[in-house]
Amino acid sequence: MDTKPVLKLTLDGATKVMNAVLKEALKRKKEISVAVVDAGGHLLAFSRMEDAELTTISIAENKARCSAFTAFPTGKLSRSGNERSDFHALAITLAAGTDKMVNMQGGLPIIVNGQCVGGVAVSGAGHSDGEIAQVGAALLGV
C-alpha cells in the first residue's frame, strides 16, 4: 500500500484545546501564552493573556512545533527516559534549530487514536507549563 489515511487537527479542535488551556491557566491565576499547531508544526490557534510576557509568544509556538515534530513532550528527557545534560540539550537544540527543538518542558503532542495530530504548548507559568498544557493535550482523546 502506498498511502494511508491520516487524522488532521481542525481549527475547531485546535480552538477547543486552546480554550481548555486558557481556562486552566485562569483557574491557576497564571498569565500565559498558548499555541496549538498541526502535525506539520503550522500554527492553528494562539492566544496570549493580557499580562503574559512578550517572550512567551515565540516560546509557546516553538514548544508546540517541537512536540508535534517529535510526537514527544518537550523537555530534557529523551525517549529512552534518560535526562540529557545541559550541554547535550543545548547541542541538540542548536543542531536542529531553535525553532524546531526546545528543551524546556511545556510542549505536548496531541495524540488521537495513536496518531500525532499536532502539539499544544504553554509558556509563562514556569514549572506549571506542562501541567497546564496537559489539559489541552488530553482533551481530544488518546
Number of C-alpha atoms within 10 A of each C-alpha: 3 3 5 5 5 9 14 14 20 15 15 11 16 26 18 17 26 27 18 19 29 25 14 17 25 12 9 12 10 20 20 28 31 35 32 38 31 25 25 14 21 15 20 19 22 19 18 20 17 10 11 16 14 14 11 21 20 15 24 28 28 27 36 36 33 30 30 31 21 18 19 19 28 26 20 19 17 14 10 6 8 9 13 15 11 10 9 12 19 17 12 15 16 14 10 12 11 16 15 20 24 28 21 19 23 30 37 31 33 33 22 18 10 10 15 24 23 33 39 37 37 37 33 25 20 13 12 17 24 23 19 26 31 24 20 29 28 16 17 16 10 12
